[in-house]
Amino acid sequence: MTAPKRIVLSSDHAAIELRQAVAKHIADQGWEVMDIGPQTPESTHYPIHGKAAADAVASGDCALGIILCGTGQGIMMAANKVPGIRCGVCSDAFSARMIRQHNDANMLSIGARVVGEGQALDIVDAFLGADFEGGRHATRVDMIES
Ligand code: RB5
């Protein structure tokens, strides 16, 4: 089965504006964006939103996910609790490319209080532009999963 070219986005209150900028950026590239919010700035709890996005990826509904909170750390921890999710926090494009190529990451987390919009969009482009290399890396990813 071919995975849909659909990507889920979610965040907590600390990253709404950056999430919306990411959504526009990747929609302009042809991705079908499933932005599951939140849409209003009230304080909320990042584990709820990390899990919701991770469920959309783990179920196969979305091929990839991008999640954001203040640091990117808490929402990443929540997403990684969902079986089948491999999510890394990235503050640079090199790491974002490598978590796809070597770790077969299916989710990317970004800290909206850590990187600016320009850097965040570079990180997103690096993540979405890279593919898993397989081979010896597949052995290691299988080890993570087991
Ligand atoms: C919210 O203030 C903040 O704790 C959250 O966005 C995130 O940085 C947690 O990891």
Backbone and ligand atoms as CSV (ligand in chain L), in Angstrom:
chain,resi,resn,atom,element,x,y,z
A,1,MET,N,N,0.851,-1.194,0.000
A,1,MET,CA,C,0.000,0.000,0.000
A,1,MET,C,C,0.890,1.247,0.000
A,2,THR,N,N,0.591,2.172,-0.860
A,2,THR,CA,C,1.355,3.409,-0.902
A,2,THR,C,C,0.826,4.377,0.153
A,3,ALA,N,N,1.746,4.915,0.960
A,3,ALA,CA,C,1.326,5.861,2.005
A,3,ALA,C,C,0.791,7.126,1.349
A,4,PRO,N,N,-0.261,7.726,1.899
A,4,PRO,CA,C,-0.774,8.973,1.336
A,4,PRO,C,C,0.249,10.083,1.510
A,5,LYS,N,N,0.259,11.036,0.575
A,5,LYS,CA,C,1.155,12.186,0.725
A,5,LYS,C,C,0.439,13.206,1.604
A,6,ARG,N,N,0.120,12.717,2.786
A,6,ARG,CA,C,-0.616,13.547,3.730
A,6,ARG,C,C,0.218,13.667,4.993
A,7,ILE,N,N,0.192,14.840,5.579
A,7,ILE,CA,C,1.020,15.085,6.749
A,7,ILE,C,C,0.170,15.737,7.828
A,8,VAL,N,N,0.341,15.236,9.041
A,8,VAL,CA,C,-0.415,15.800,10.161
A,8,VAL,C,C,0.456,16.821,10.894
A,9,LEU,N,N,-0.151,17.915,11.278
A,9,LEU,CA,C,0.517,18.954,12.075
A,9,LEU,C,C,-0.252,19.158,13.363
A,10,SER,N,N,0.505,19.348,14.435
A,10,SER,CA,C,-0.127,19.668,15.711
A,10,SER,C,C,0.883,20.427,16.568
A,11,SER,N,N,0.383,21.075,17.592
A,11,SER,CA,C,1.272,21.830,18.485
A,11,SER,C,C,0.536,22.061,19.805
A,12,ASP,N,N,1.223,22.711,20.716
A,12,ASP,CA,C,0.511,23.278,21.856
A,12,ASP,C,C,0.381,24.791,21.626
A,13,HIS,N,N,-0.026,25.506,22.659
A,13,HIS,CA,C,-0.272,26.945,22.530
A,13,HIS,C,C,0.998,27.743,22.214
A,14,ALA,N,N,2.158,27.177,22.568
A,14,ALA,CA,C,3.418,27.911,22.403
A,14,ALA,C,C,3.859,28.000,20.947
A,15,ALA,N,N,3.201,27.258,20.070
A,15,ALA,CA,C,3.735,27.133,18.702
A,15,ALA,C,C,2.657,27.285,17.634
A,16,ILE,N,N,1.566,27.927,17.963
A,16,ILE,CA,C,0.470,28.015,16.980
A,16,ILE,C,C,0.890,28.796,15.745
A,17,GLU,N,N,1.511,29.942,15.947
A,17,GLU,CA,C,1.881,30.762,14.773
A,17,GLU,C,C,2.902,30.052,13.895
A,18,LEU,N,N,3.885,29.427,14.509
A,18,LEU,CA,C,4.884,28.715,13.707
A,18,LEU,C,C,4.247,27.519,13.009
A,19,ARG,N,N,3.350,26.819,13.700
A,19,ARG,CA,C,2.675,25.675,13.060
A,19,ARG,C,C,1.893,26.138,11.830
A,20,GLN,N,N,1.238,27.273,11.944
A,20,GLN,CA,C,0.465,27.772,10.799
A,20,GLN,C,C,1.386,28.163,9.644
A,21,ALA,N,N,2.557,28.700,9.969
A,21,ALA,CA,C,3.524,29.029,8.913
A,21,ALA,C,C,4.036,27.759,8.238
A,22,VAL,N,N,4.291,26.732,9.037
A,22,VAL,CA,C,4.731,25.444,8.476
A,22,VAL,C,C,3.627,24.854,7.598
A,23,ALA,N,N,2.393,24.948,8.057
A,23,ALA,CA,C,1.263,24.397,7.291
A,23,ALA,C,C,1.169,25.042,5.916
A,24,LYS,N,N,1.286,26.365,5.888
A,24,LYS,CA,C,1.204,27.068,4.598
A,24,LYS,C,C,2.376,26.668,3.706
A,25,HIS,N,N,3.561,26.602,4.311
A,25,HIS,CA,C,4.776,26.281,3.559
A,25,HIS,C,C,4.677,24.919,2.887
A,26,ILE,N,N,4.212,23.934,3.602
A,26,ILE,CA,C,4.204,22.592,3.011
A,26,ILE,C,C,2.980,22.373,2.123
A,27,ALA,N,N,1.884,23.079,2.398
A,27,ALA,CA,C,0.735,23.003,1.489
A,27,ALA,C,C,1.129,23.572,0.127
A,28,ASP,N,N,1.934,24.631,0.144
A,28,ASP,CA,C,2.410,25.230,-1.110
A,28,ASP,C,C,3.281,24.261,-1.903
A,29,GLN,N,N,3.850,23.258,-1.206
A,29,GLN,CA,C,4.681,22.250,-1.878
A,29,GLN,C,C,3.855,21.064,-2.362
A,30,GLY,N,N,2.562,21.074,-2.123
A,30,GLY,CA,C,1.706,20.002,-2.633
A,30,GLY,C,C,1.313,18.952,-1.628
A,31,TRP,N,N,1.771,19.115,-0.384
A,31,TRP,CA,C,1.357,18.169,0.649
A,31,TRP,C,C,-0.103,18.412,1.031
A,32,GLU,N,N,-0.800,17.349,1.305
A,32,GLU,CA,C,-2.140,17.472,1.890
A,32,GLU,C,C,-1.936,17.597,3.399
A,33,VAL,N,N,-2.283,18.741,3.935
A,33,VAL,CA,C,-1.992,19.039,5.341
A,33,VAL,C,C,-3.225,18.784,6.204
A,34,MET,N,N,-3.047,17.962,7.208
A,34,MET,CA,C,-4.112,17.740,8.184
A,34,MET,C,C,-3.679,18.451,9.469
A,35,ASP,N,N,-4.116,19.688,9.621
A,35,ASP,CA,C,-3.731,20.496,10.781
A,35,ASP,C,C,-4.773,20.292,11.868
A,36,ILE,N,N,-4.377,19.569,12.912
A,36,ILE,CA,C,-5.351,19.213,13.949
A,36,ILE,C,C,-5.297,20.157,15.153
A,37,GLY,N,N,-4.681,21.318,14.938
A,37,GLY,CA,C,-4.782,22.375,15.933
A,37,GLY,C,C,-3.833,22.229,17.102
A,38,PRO,N,N,-4.096,22.979,18.166
A,38,PRO,CA,C,-5.272,23.814,18.407
A,38,PRO,C,C,-5.222,25.126,17.598
A,39,GLN,N,N,-6.382,25.747,17.465
A,39,GLN,CA,C,-6.479,26.982,16.681
A,39,GLN,C,C,-6.528,28.229,17.549
A,40,THR,N,N,-6.796,28.070,18.834
A,40,THR,CA,C,-6.914,29.230,19.734
A,40,THR,C,C,-5.784,29.203,20.757
A,41,PRO,N,N,-5.384,30.377,21.265
A,41,PRO,CA,C,-4.141,30.464,22.026
A,41,PRO,C,C,-4.213,30.117,23.515
A,42,GLU,N,N,-5.334,29.583,23.977
A,42,GLU,CA,C,-5.412,29.242,25.399
A,42,GLU,C,C,-4.363,28.182,25.748
A,43,SER,N,N,-3.865,28.259,26.979
A,43,SER,CA,C,-2.885,27.280,27.434
A,43,SER,C,C,-3.481,25.869,27.370
A,44,THR,N,N,-2.675,24.947,26.854
A,44,THR,CA,C,-3.149,23.577,26.713
A,44,THR,C,C,-2.021,22.633,27.112
A,45,HIS,N,N,-2.220,21.334,26.883
A,45,HIS,CA,C,-1.271,20.327,27.370
A,45,HIS,C,C,-0.659,19.586,26.181
A,46,TYR,N,N,0.641,19.746,25.992
A,46,TYR,CA,C,1.284,19.174,24.795
A,46,TYR,C,C,1.132,17.663,24.660
A,47,PRO,N,N,1.017,16.863,25.748
A,47,PRO,CA,C,0.872,15.421,25.508
A,47,PRO,C,C,-0.386,15.056,24.713
A,48,ILE,N,N,-1.455,15.830,24.903
A,48,ILE,CA,C,-2.689,15.566,24.156
A,48,ILE,C,C,-2.430,15.706,22.663
A,49,HIS,N,N,-1.740,16.760,22.304
A,49,HIS,CA,C,-1.558,17.077,20.888
A,49,HIS,C,C,-0.462,16.211,20.247
A,50,GLY,N,N,0.527,15.847,21.045
A,50,GLY,CA,C,1.544,14.935,20.521
A,50,GLY,C,C,0.965,13.564,20.241
A,51,LYS,N,N,0.135,13.083,21.147
A,51,LYS,CA,C,-0.489,11.772,20.954
A,51,LYS,C,C,-1.454,11.791,19.772
A,52,ALA,N,N,-2.241,12.837,19.646
A,52,ALA,CA,C,-3.211,12.895,18.551
A,52,ALA,C,C,-2.508,12.850,17.187
A,53,ALA,N,N,-1.424,13.591,17.061
A,53,ALA,CA,C,-0.681,13.573,15.795
A,53,ALA,C,C,-0.024,12.214,15.582
A,54,ALA,N,N,0.547,11.662,16.637
A,54,ALA,CA,C,1.214,10.357,16.516
A,54,ALA,C,C,0.221,9.273,16.127
A,55,ASP,N,N,-0.979,9.323,16.665
A,55,ASP,CA,C,-2.004,8.336,16.307
A,55,ASP,C,C,-2.328,8.412,14.815
A,56,ALA,N,N,-2.349,9.618,14.267
A,56,ALA,CA,C,-2.666,9.784,12.842
A,56,ALA,C,C,-1.581,9.174,11.963
A,57,VAL,N,N,-0.338,9.217,12.425
A,57,VAL,CA,C,0.759,8.603,11.664
A,57,VAL,C,C,0.779,7.092,11.887
A,58,ALA,N,N,0.661,6.671,13.130
A,58,ALA,CA,C,0.737,5.240,13.447
A,58,ALA,C,C,-0.392,4.454,12.784
A,59,SER,N,N,-1.532,5.090,12.593
A,59,SER,CA,C,-2.677,4.414,11.961
A,59,SER,C,C,-2.521,4.307,10.450
A,60,GLY,N,N,-1.567,5.048,9.888
A,60,GLY,CA,C,-1.390,5.065,8.436
A,60,GLY,C,C,-2.218,6.134,7.747
A,61,ASP,N,N,-2.985,6.882,8.528
A,61,ASP,CA,C,-3.805,7.945,7.947
A,61,ASP,C,C,-2.921,9.035,7.327
A,62,CYS,N,N,-1.788,9.282,7.967
A,62,CYS,CA,C,-0.830,10.269,7.458
A,62,CYS,C,C,0.540,9.605,7.312
A,63,ALA,N,N,1.266,10.016,6.281
A,63,ALA,CA,C,2.579,9.427,6.033
A,63,ALA,C,C,3.605,9.924,7.045
A,64,LEU,N,N,3.495,11.186,7.404
A,64,LEU,CA,C,4.462,11.830,8.284
A,64,LEU,C,C,3.735,12.810,9.202
A,65,GLY,N,N,4.439,13.273,10.224
A,65,GLY,CA,C,3.869,14.267,11.115
A,65,GLY,C,C,4.907,15.290,11.531
A,66,ILE,N,N,4.444,16.500,11.749
A,66,ILE,CA,C,5.304,17.554,12.300
A,66,ILE,C,C,4.578,18.142,13.510
A,67,ILE,N,N,5.273,18.150,14.639
A,67,ILE,CA,C,4.681,18.632,15.884
A,67,ILE,C,C,5.587,19.699,16.480
A,68,LEU,N,N,4.986,20.596,17.225
A,68,LEU,CA,C,5.740,21.723,17.765
A,68,LEU,C,C,5.228,22.059,19.161
A,69,CYS,N,N,6.143,22.446,20.019
A,69,CYS,CA,C,5.778,23.070,21.292
A,69,CYS,C,C,6.863,24.107,21.579
A,70,GLY,N,N,6.973,24.563,22.812
A,70,GLY,CA,C,7.946,25.616,23.090
A,70,GLY,C,C,9.366,25.183,22.764
A,71,THR,N,N,9.746,24.021,23.290
A,71,THR,CA,C,11.082,23.484,23.031
A,71,THR,C,C,11.088,22.374,21.994
A,72,GLY,N,N,9.941,21.837,21.696
A,72,GLY,CA,C,9.843,20.638,20.850
A,72,GLY,C,C,10.054,19.357,21.631
A,73,GLN,N,N,10.478,19.470,22.875
A,73,GLN,CA,C,10.887,18.275,23.635
A,73,GLN,C,C,9.697,17.521,24.233
A,74,GLY,N,N,8.818,18.240,24.895
A,74,GLY,CA,C,7.712,17.554,25.578
A,74,GLY,C,C,6.787,16.858,24.598
A,75,ILE,N,N,6.454,17.539,23.524
A,75,ILE,CA,C,5.512,16.953,22.559
A,75,ILE,C,C,6.175,15.774,21.842
A,76,MET,N,N,7.493,15.832,21.660
A,76,MET,CA,C,8.229,14.693,21.084
A,76,MET,C,C,8.175,13.496,22.021
A,77,MET,N,N,8.352,13.736,23.312
A,77,MET,CA,C,8.321,12.617,24.269
A,77,MET,C,C,6.968,11.928,24.242
A,78,ALA,N,N,5.905,12.732,24.155
A,78,ALA,CA,C,4.556,12.159,24.110
A,78,ALA,C,C,4.358,11.351,22.829
A,79,ALA,N,N,4.777,11.889,21.697
A,79,ALA,CA,C,4.589,11.195,20.413
A,79,ALA,C,C,5.332,9.864,20.400
A,80,ASN,N,N,6.528,9.852,20.982
A,80,ASN,CA,C,7.332,8.625,20.938
A,80,ASN,C,C,6.783,7.510,21.814
A,81,LYS,N,N,5.786,7.801,22.632
A,81,LYS,CA,C,5.133,6.749,23.421
A,81,LYS,C,C,4.186,5.907,22.576
A,82,VAL,N,N,3.843,6.402,21.384
A,82,VAL,CA,C,2.905,5.666,20.525
A,82,VAL,C,C,3.710,4.651,19.707
A,83,PRO,N,N,3.353,3.358,19.787
A,83,PRO,CA,C,4.115,2.343,19.049
A,83,PRO,C,C,4.205,2.668,17.554
A,84,GLY,N,N,5.396,2.513,17.013
A,84,GLY,CA,C,5.612,2.749,15.588
A,84,GLY,C,C,6.072,4.157,15.267
A,85,ILE,N,N,6.056,5.030,16.270
A,85,ILE,CA,C,6.476,6.418,16.035
A,85,ILE,C,C,7.954,6.581,16.354
A,86,ARG,N,N,8.642,7.224,15.414
A,86,ARG,CA,C,10.040,7.621,15.636
A,86,ARG,C,C,10.111,9.113,15.345
A,87,CYS,N,N,10.220,9.871,16.424
A,87,CYS,CA,C,10.157,11.330,16.332
A,87,CYS,C,C,11.418,11.928,16.941
A,88,GLY,N,N,12.038,12.867,16.231
A,88,GLY,CA,C,13.201,13.569,16.753
A,88,GLY,C,C,12.960,15.060,16.798
A,89,VAL,N,N,13.549,15.712,17.803
A,89,VAL,CA,C,13.529,17.176,17.861
A,89,VAL,C,C,14.716,17.684,17.057
A,90,CYS,N,N,14.485,18.637,16.175
A,90,CYS,CA,C,15.583,19.193,15.387
A,90,CYS,C,C,15.586,20.717,15.455
A,91,SER,N,N,16.794,21.246,15.612
A,91,SER,CA,C,17.008,22.693,15.558
A,91,SER,C,C,17.920,23.063,14.397
A,92,ASP,N,N,18.259,22.066,13.581
A,92,ASP,CA,C,19.119,22.317,12.415
A,92,ASP,C,C,18.716,21.373,11.295
A,93,ALA,N,N,18.991,21.803,10.060
A,93,ALA,CA,C,18.566,21.044,8.883
A,93,ALA,C,C,19.338,19.733,8.739
A,94,PHE,N,N,20.602,19.728,9.124
A,94,PHE,CA,C,21.391,18.493,9.007
A,94,PHE,C,C,20.743,17.368,9.812
A,95,SER,N,N,20.391,17.658,11.047
A,95,SER,CA,C,19.774,16.625,11.884
A,95,SER,C,C,18.433,16.182,11.315
A,96,ALA,N,N,17.687,17.145,10.771
A,96,ALA,CA,C,16.375,16.804,10.211
A,96,ALA,C,C,16.513,15.867,9.020
A,97,ARG,N,N,17.539,16.086,8.204
A,97,ARG,CA,C,17.787,15.190,7.066
A,97,ARG,C,C,18.222,13.821,7.558
A,98,MET,N,N,19.079,13.813,8.562
A,98,MET,CA,C,19.632,12.535,9.036
A,98,MET,C,C,18.601,11.684,9.761
A,99,ILE,N,N,17.650,12.290,10.452
A,99,ILE,CA,C,16.669,11.430,11.135
A,99,ILE,C,C,15.754,10.736,10.127
A,100,ARG,N,N,15.623,11.282,8.926
A,100,ARG,CA,C,14.918,10.548,7.860
A,100,ARG,C,C,15.849,9.484,7.260
A,101,GLN,N,N,17.063,9.882,6.905
A,101,GLN,CA,C,17.949,8.973,6.162
A,101,GLN,C,C,18.411,7.791,7.004
A,102,HIS,N,N,18.715,8.018,8.267
A,102,HIS,CA,C,19.305,6.959,9.087
A,102,HIS,C,C,18.331,6.359,10.102
A,103,ASN,N,N,17.403,7.147,10.592
A,103,ASN,CA,C,16.527,6.661,11.664
A,103,ASN,C,C,15.109,6.384,11.189
A,104,ASP,N,N,14.835,6.651,9.925
A,104,ASP,CA,C,13.481,6.470,9.370
A,104,ASP,C,C,12.433,7.161,10.251
A,105,ALA,N,N,12.782,8.345,10.729
A,105,ALA,CA,C,11.830,9.102,11.552
A,105,ALA,C,C,10.566,9.381,10.742
A,106,ASN,N,N,9.443,9.155,11.375
A,106,ASN,CA,C,8.176,9.475,10.698
A,106,ASN,C,C,7.529,10.724,11.289
A,107,MET,N,N,8.178,11.303,12.290
A,107,MET,CA,C,7.701,12.571,12.829
A,107,MET,C,C,8.894,13.465,13.167
A,108,LEU,N,N,8.665,14.739,12.997
A,108,LEU,CA,C,9.654,15.776,13.306
A,108,LEU,C,C,9.056,16.692,14.363
A,109,SER,N,N,9.860,17.052,15.345
A,109,SER,CA,C,9.412,18.006,16.354
A,109,SER,C,C,10.313,19.240,16.322
A,110,ILE,N,N,9.691,20.398,16.491
A,110,ILE,CA,C,10.420,21.676,16.443
A,110,ILE,C,C,10.020,22.523,17.643
A,111,GLY,N,N,10.989,23.223,18.202
A,111,GLY,CA,C,10.731,24.124,19.315
A,111,GLY,C,C,10.532,25.549,18.828
A,112,ALA,N,N,9.330,26.058,19.016
A,112,ALA,CA,C,9.006,27.398,18.514
A,112,ALA,C,C,9.703,28.502,19.315
A,113,ARG,N,N,10.166,28.148,20.523
A,113,ARG,CA,C,10.903,29.118,21.330
A,113,ARG,C,C,12.408,28.939,21.156
A,114,VAL,N,N,12.784,28.051,20.251
A,114,VAL,CA,C,14.196,27.739,20.038
A,114,VAL,C,C,14.672,28.258,18.690
A,115,VAL,N,N,13.877,28.042,17.664
A,115,VAL,CA,C,14.273,28.460,16.311
A,115,VAL,C,C,13.263,29.461,15.759
A,116,GLY,N,N,13.738,30.335,14.897
A,116,GLY,CA,C,12.869,31.277,14.212
A,116,GLY,C,C,12.193,30.616,13.014
A,117,GLU,N,N,11.310,31.379,12.389
A,117,GLU,CA,C,10.512,30.795,11.307
A,117,GLU,C,C,11.371,30.353,10.117
A,118,GLY,N,N,12.340,31.189,9.751
A,118,GLY,CA,C,13.173,30.834,8.599
A,118,GLY,C,C,13.924,29.537,8.830
A,119,GLN,N,N,14.504,29.402,10.011
A,119,GLN,CA,C,15.237,28.175,10.356
A,119,GLN,C,C,14.281,26.991,10.408
A,120,ALA,N,N,13.110,27.196,10.965
A,120,ALA,CA,C,12.130,26.109,11.069
A,120,ALA,C,C,11.732,25.596,9.681
A,121,LEU,N,N,11.542,26.499,8.747
A,121,LEU,CA,C,11.130,26.063,7.408
A,121,LEU,C,C,12.266,25.328,6.701
A,122,ASP,N,N,13.504,25.724,6.954
A,122,ASP,CA,C,14.651,24.972,6.410
A,122,ASP,C,C,14.683,23.558,6.994
A,123,ILE,N,N,14.414,23.461,8.281
A,123,ILE,CA,C,14.394,22.159,8.956
A,123,ILE,C,C,13.306,21.276,8.343
A,124,VAL,N,N,12.139,21.853,8.143
A,124,VAL,CA,C,11.023,21.109,7.543
A,124,VAL,C,C,11.399,20.638,6.138
A,125,ASP,N,N,11.994,21.517,5.344
A,125,ASP,CA,C,12.373,21.143,3.973
A,125,ASP,C,C,13.393,20.005,3.976
A,126,ALA,N,N,14.341,20.058,4.899
A,126,ALA,CA,C,15.353,18.996,4.975
A,126,ALA,C,C,14.705,17.670,5.344
A,127,PHE,N,N,13.784,17.708,6.273
A,127,PHE,CA,C,13.082,16.490,6.714
A,127,PHE,C,C,12.263,15.901,5.569
A,128,LEU,N,N,11.477,16.729,4.910
A,128,LEU,CA,C,10.573,16.228,3.870
A,128,LEU,C,C,11.317,15.866,2.588
A,129,GLY,N,N,12.505,16.423,2.406
A,129,GLY,CA,C,13.257,16.165,1.182
A,129,GLY,C,C,14.144,14.937,1.243
A,130,ALA,N,N,14.209,14.284,2.385
A,130,ALA,CA,C,15.104,13.139,2.553
A,130,ALA,C,C,14.310,11.841,2.630
A,131,ASP,N,N,14.968,10.757,2.228
A,131,ASP,CA,C,14.346,9.426,2.300
A,131,ASP,C,C,15.216,8.490,3.128
A,132,PHE,N,N,14.581,7.493,3.692
A,132,PHE,CA,C,15.298,6.482,4.467
A,132,PHE,C,C,16.235,5.699,3.549
A,133,GLU,N,N,17.468,5.486,4.010
A,133,GLU,CA,C,18.460,4.803,3.189
A,133,GLU,C,C,18.401,3.293,3.317
A,134,GLY,N,N,17.746,2.774,4.339
A,134,GLY,CA,C,17.651,1.319,4.503
A,134,GLY,C,C,19.006,0.701,4.811
A,135,GLY,N,N,19.211,-0.541,4.348
A,135,GLY,CA,C,20.486,-1.229,4.556
A,135,GLY,C,C,20.796,-1.409,6.030
A,136,ARG,N,N,22.020,-1.042,6.410
A,136,ARG,CA,C,22.427,-1.222,7.811
A,136,ARG,C,C,21.552,-0.405,8.755
A,137,HIS,N,N,21.000,0.695,8.240
A,137,HIS,CA,C,20.148,1.524,9.093
A,137,HIS,C,C,18.829,0.826,9.395
A,138,ALA,N,N,18.369,-0.012,8.465
A,138,ALA,CA,C,17.129,-0.757,8.692
A,138,ALA,C,C,17.314,-1.741,9.844
A,139,THR,N,N,18.485,-2.354,9.908
A,139,THR,CA,C,18.769,-3.277,11.014
A,139,THR,C,C,18.630,-2.557,12.344
A,140,ARG,N,N,19.134,-1.347,12.393
A,140,ARG,CA,C,19.135,-0.587,13.651
A,140,ARG,C,C,17.736,-0.090,13.998
A,141,VAL,N,N,17.009,0.332,12.976
A,141,VAL,CA,C,15.630,0.778,13.226
A,141,VAL,C,C,14.788,-0.406,13.701
A,142,ASP,N,N,15.010,-1.576,13.094
A,142,ASP,CA,C,14.305,-2.787,13.558
A,142,ASP,C,C,14.619,-3.063,15.020
A,143,MET,N,N,15.846,-2.800,15.416
A,143,MET,CA,C,16.230,-3.010,16.826
A,143,MET,C,C,15.471,-2.054,17.743
A,144,ILE,N,N,15.271,-0.810,17.281
A,144,ILE,CA,C,14.495,0.138,18.085
A,144,ILE,C,C,13.074,-0.402,18.255
A,145,GLU,N,N,12.520,-0.883,17.154
A,145,GLU,CA,C,11.117,-1.311,17.174
A,145,GLU,C,C,10.911,-2.553,18.021
A,146,SER,N,N,11.945,-3.385,18.112
A,146,SER,CA,C,11.776,-4.624,18.880
A,146,SER,C,C,12.257,-4.456,20.314
L,1,RB5,C1,C,4.655,25.345,27.541
L,1,RB5,O1,O,4.888,26.460,28.376
L,1,RB5,C2,C,5.925,24.552,27.367
L,1,RB5,O2,O,6.254,23.882,28.528
L,1,RB5,C3,C,5.783,23.571,26.224
L,1,RB5,O3,O,5.442,24.269,25.063
L,1,RB5,C4,C,7.007,22.761,25.852
L,1,RB5,O4,O,8.131,23.574,25.724
L,1,RB5,C5,C,7.263,21.554,26.650
L,1,RB5,O5,O,8.131,20.736,26.341
